[in-house]
Amino acid sequence: MRILGLDYGSKTVGVAVCDPLGMTAQGVETITRKEENKLRKTLARIEALVEEYQVETIVLGYPKNMDDSIGERALKTEEFRNMLVRRTGLPVVLWDERLTTIEANEILIESGVRREDRKKVIDKIAATLILQSYLGSLK
Protein backbone atom coordinates (compact mmCIF):
# COMPACT_ATOMS: atom_id res chain seq x y z
CA MET A 1 0.00 0.00 0.00
CA ARG A 2 1.68 3.22 -1.14
CA ILE A 3 0.71 6.54 0.42
CA LEU A 4 1.64 9.96 -0.95
CA GLY A 5 2.31 12.80 1.50
CA LEU A 6 1.86 16.42 0.44
CA ASP A 7 2.83 19.73 2.05
CA TYR A 8 0.68 22.27 0.18
CA GLY A 9 1.94 25.84 0.14
CA SER A 10 1.08 29.03 -1.71
CA LYS A 11 3.71 28.44 -4.43
CA THR A 12 5.07 24.96 -3.73
CA VAL A 13 3.94 21.44 -2.91
CA GLY A 14 6.37 19.18 -1.10
CA VAL A 15 5.94 15.53 -2.03
CA ALA A 16 6.87 12.35 -0.15
CA VAL A 17 5.95 8.70 -0.62
CA CYS A 18 6.13 5.71 1.69
CA ASP A 19 7.79 2.40 0.97
CA PRO A 20 5.52 -0.47 -0.21
CA LEU A 21 5.19 -1.78 3.36
CA GLY A 22 4.03 1.59 4.70
CA MET A 23 6.86 1.83 7.20
CA THR A 24 8.97 4.83 6.15
CA ALA A 25 8.45 8.06 4.24
CA GLN A 26 10.94 9.37 1.69
CA GLY A 27 10.98 12.81 0.11
CA VAL A 28 10.37 12.79 -3.64
CA GLU A 29 10.35 16.38 -4.92
CA THR A 30 9.06 19.91 -4.55
CA ILE A 31 6.57 21.02 -7.19
CA THR A 32 6.72 24.77 -7.81
CA ARG A 33 4.38 27.17 -9.56
CA LYS A 34 4.58 30.87 -10.34
CA GLU A 35 1.15 31.85 -9.00
CA GLU A 36 -0.87 30.49 -6.09
CA ASN A 37 -4.04 29.78 -8.08
CA LYS A 38 -2.33 28.21 -11.12
CA LEU A 39 -2.81 24.58 -10.10
CA ARG A 40 -3.38 22.71 -13.37
CA LYS A 41 0.27 21.64 -13.82
CA THR A 42 0.65 20.93 -10.11
CA LEU A 43 -2.37 18.61 -10.15
CA ALA A 44 -1.16 16.94 -13.35
CA ARG A 45 2.24 16.26 -11.74
CA ILE A 46 0.59 14.80 -8.64
CA GLU A 47 -1.56 12.56 -10.88
CA ALA A 48 1.62 11.34 -12.62
CA LEU A 49 3.25 10.57 -9.26
CA VAL A 50 0.11 8.73 -8.10
CA GLU A 51 0.35 6.53 -11.18
CA GLU A 52 4.13 6.10 -11.00
CA TYR A 53 4.10 4.98 -7.37
CA GLN A 54 0.71 3.20 -7.54
CA VAL A 55 -0.60 5.33 -4.69
CA GLU A 56 -3.80 4.29 -2.90
CA THR A 57 -4.16 7.16 -0.41
CA ILE A 58 -2.98 10.77 -0.22
CA VAL A 59 -2.13 12.47 3.07
CA LEU A 60 -2.34 16.25 2.84
CA GLY A 61 -0.83 18.47 5.51
CA TYR A 62 -3.57 20.50 7.20
CA PRO A 63 -2.28 23.81 8.60
CA LYS A 64 -4.48 24.41 11.62
CA ASN A 65 -3.71 27.39 13.82
CA MET A 66 -1.97 26.72 17.12
CA ASP A 67 -5.29 27.25 18.97
CA ASP A 68 -6.83 24.46 16.79
CA SER A 69 -8.90 26.93 14.75
CA ILE A 70 -9.17 26.94 10.97
CA GLY A 71 -7.65 29.90 9.14
CA GLU A 72 -7.40 31.04 5.52
CA ARG A 73 -4.50 28.68 4.70
CA ALA A 74 -6.48 25.69 6.02
CA LEU A 75 -9.50 26.69 3.93
CA LYS A 76 -7.30 26.82 0.81
CA THR A 77 -5.96 23.40 1.74
CA GLU A 78 -9.52 22.06 1.96
CA GLU A 79 -10.19 23.41 -1.56
CA PHE A 80 -6.99 21.74 -2.79
CA ARG A 81 -8.09 18.50 -1.14
CA ASN A 82 -11.37 18.62 -3.04
CA MET A 83 -9.47 19.14 -6.32
CA LEU A 84 -7.22 16.17 -5.54
CA VAL A 85 -10.22 13.92 -4.83
CA ARG A 86 -11.86 14.94 -8.12
CA ARG A 87 -8.65 14.52 -10.16
CA THR A 88 -7.35 11.27 -8.64
CA GLY A 89 -10.46 9.55 -7.27
CA LEU A 90 -8.38 8.63 -4.21
CA PRO A 91 -9.12 9.21 -0.54
CA VAL A 92 -7.30 12.34 0.69
CA VAL A 93 -6.68 12.47 4.43
CA LEU A 94 -6.16 15.89 6.03
CA TRP A 95 -3.34 15.55 8.58
CA ASP A 96 -2.34 18.10 11.21
CA GLU A 97 0.91 19.66 10.03
CA ARG A 98 1.52 22.21 12.77
CA LEU A 99 5.21 22.94 13.27
CA THR A 100 6.42 20.56 10.51
CA THR A 101 8.07 23.36 8.52
CA ILE A 102 9.86 24.55 11.67
CA GLU A 103 10.96 20.98 12.40
CA ALA A 104 12.11 20.52 8.79
CA ASN A 105 14.14 23.74 9.01
CA GLU A 106 15.79 22.58 12.24
CA ILE A 107 16.71 19.24 10.65
CA LEU A 108 18.31 21.03 7.70
CA ILE A 109 20.23 23.44 9.96
CA GLU A 110 21.51 20.53 12.06
CA SER A 111 22.56 18.78 8.85
CA GLY A 112 24.61 21.82 7.86
CA VAL A 113 22.52 22.76 4.83
CA ARG A 114 23.11 26.37 3.77
CA ARG A 115 20.22 28.84 4.02
CA GLU A 116 19.92 29.27 0.23
CA ASP A 117 19.77 25.51 -0.26
CA ARG A 118 17.21 24.94 2.52
CA LYS A 119 14.49 26.75 0.54
CA LYS A 120 14.83 24.21 -2.26
CA VAL A 121 14.10 21.18 -0.07
CA ILE A 122 12.22 22.35 3.02
CA ASP A 123 8.76 21.55 1.61
CA LYS A 124 9.87 18.06 0.59
CA ILE A 125 11.22 17.47 4.11
CA ALA A 126 7.97 18.81 5.63
CA ALA A 127 5.96 16.42 3.41
CA THR A 128 8.14 13.57 4.64
CA LEU A 129 7.50 14.54 8.27
CA ILE A 130 3.73 14.78 7.65
CA LEU A 131 3.65 11.37 6.00
CA GLN A 132 5.86 9.75 8.64
CA SER A 133 3.59 11.12 11.38
CA TYR A 134 0.57 9.64 9.61
CA LEU A 135 2.31 6.27 9.14
CA GLY A 136 3.15 6.24 12.85
CA SER A 137 -0.52 6.72 13.72
CA LEU A 138 -1.47 3.60 11.74
CA LYS A 139 0.50 1.29 14.02
C-alpha positions as CSV (number, residue, x, y, z in Angstrom):
1,M,0.0,0.0,0.0
2,R,1.7,3.2,-1.1
3,I,0.7,6.5,0.4
4,L,1.6,10.0,-0.9
5,G,2.3,12.8,1.5
6,L,1.9,16.4,0.4
7,D,2.8,19.7,2.1
8,Y,0.7,22.3,0.2
9,G,1.9,25.8,0.1
10,S,1.1,29.0,-1.7
11,K,3.7,28.4,-4.4
12,T,5.1,25.0,-3.7
13,V,3.9,21.4,-2.9
14,G,6.4,19.2,-1.1
15,V,5.9,15.5,-2.0
16,A,6.9,12.3,-0.1
17,V,6.0,8.7,-0.6
18,C,6.1,5.7,1.7
19,D,7.8,2.4,1.0
20,P,5.5,-0.5,-0.2
21,L,5.2,-1.8,3.4
22,G,4.0,1.6,4.7
23,M,6.9,1.8,7.2
24,T,9.0,4.8,6.2
25,A,8.5,8.1,4.2
26,Q,10.9,9.4,1.7
27,G,11.0,12.8,0.1
28,V,10.4,12.8,-3.6
29,E,10.4,16.4,-4.9
30,T,9.1,19.9,-4.6
31,I,6.6,21.0,-7.2
32,T,6.7,24.8,-7.8
33,R,4.4,27.2,-9.6
34,K,4.6,30.9,-10.3
35,E,1.1,31.8,-9.0
36,E,-0.9,30.5,-6.1
37,N,-4.0,29.8,-8.1
38,K,-2.3,28.2,-11.1
39,L,-2.8,24.6,-10.1
40,R,-3.4,22.7,-13.4
41,K,0.3,21.6,-13.8
42,T,0.6,20.9,-10.1
43,L,-2.4,18.6,-10.1
44,A,-1.2,16.9,-13.3
45,R,2.2,16.3,-11.7
46,I,0.6,14.8,-8.6
47,E,-1.6,12.6,-10.9
48,A,1.6,11.3,-12.6
49,L,3.2,10.6,-9.3
50,V,0.1,8.7,-8.1
51,E,0.4,6.5,-11.2
52,E,4.1,6.1,-11.0
53,Y,4.1,5.0,-7.4
54,Q,0.7,3.2,-7.5
55,V,-0.6,5.3,-4.7
56,E,-3.8,4.3,-2.9
57,T,-4.2,7.2,-0.4
58,I,-3.0,10.8,-0.2
59,V,-2.1,12.5,3.1
60,L,-2.3,16.3,2.8
61,G,-0.8,18.5,5.5
62,Y,-3.6,20.5,7.2
63,P,-2.3,23.8,8.6
64,K,-4.5,24.4,11.6
65,N,-3.7,27.4,13.8
66,M,-2.0,26.7,17.1
67,D,-5.3,27.2,19.0
68,D,-6.8,24.5,16.8
69,S,-8.9,26.9,14.8
70,I,-9.2,26.9,11.0
71,G,-7.6,29.9,9.1
72,E,-7.4,31.0,5.5
73,R,-4.5,28.7,4.7
74,A,-6.5,25.7,6.0
75,L,-9.5,26.7,3.9
76,K,-7.3,26.8,0.8
77,T,-6.0,23.4,1.7
78,E,-9.5,22.1,2.0
79,E,-10.2,23.4,-1.6
80,F,-7.0,21.7,-2.8
81,R,-8.1,18.5,-1.1
82,N,-11.4,18.6,-3.0
83,M,-9.5,19.1,-6.3
84,L,-7.2,16.2,-5.5
85,V,-10.2,13.9,-4.8
86,R,-11.9,14.9,-8.1
87,R,-8.7,14.5,-10.2
88,T,-7.4,11.3,-8.6
89,G,-10.5,9.6,-7.3
90,L,-8.4,8.6,-4.2
91,P,-9.1,9.2,-0.5
92,V,-7.3,12.3,0.7
93,V,-6.7,12.5,4.4
94,L,-6.2,15.9,6.0
95,W,-3.3,15.5,8.6
96,D,-2.3,18.1,11.2
97,E,0.9,19.7,10.0
98,R,1.5,22.2,12.8
99,L,5.2,22.9,13.3
100,T,6.4,20.6,10.5
101,T,8.1,23.4,8.5
102,I,9.9,24.6,11.7
103,E,11.0,21.0,12.4
104,A,12.1,20.5,8.8
105,N,14.1,23.7,9.0
106,E,15.8,22.6,12.2
107,I,16.7,19.2,10.6
108,L,18.3,21.0,7.7
109,I,20.2,23.4,10.0
110,E,21.5,20.5,12.1
111,S,22.6,18.8,8.9
112,G,24.6,21.8,7.9
113,V,22.5,22.8,4.8
114,R,23.1,26.4,3.8
115,R,20.2,28.8,4.0
116,E,19.9,29.3,0.2
117,D,19.8,25.5,-0.3
118,R,17.2,24.9,2.5
119,K,14.5,26.7,0.5
120,K,14.8,24.2,-2.3
121,V,14.1,21.2,-0.1
122,I,12.2,22.4,3.0
123,D,8.8,21.5,1.6
124,K,9.9,18.1,0.6
125,I,11.2,17.5,4.1
126,A,8.0,18.8,5.6
127,A,6.0,16.4,3.4
128,T,8.1,13.6,4.6
129,L,7.5,14.5,8.3
130,I,3.7,14.8,7.6
131,L,3.7,11.4,6.0
132,Q,5.9,9.8,8.6
133,S,3.6,11.1,11.4
134,Y,0.6,9.6,9.6
135,L,2.3,6.3,9.1
136,G,3.1,6.2,12.9
137,S,-0.5,6.7,13.7
138,L,-1.5,3.6,11.7
139,K,0.5,1.3,14.0
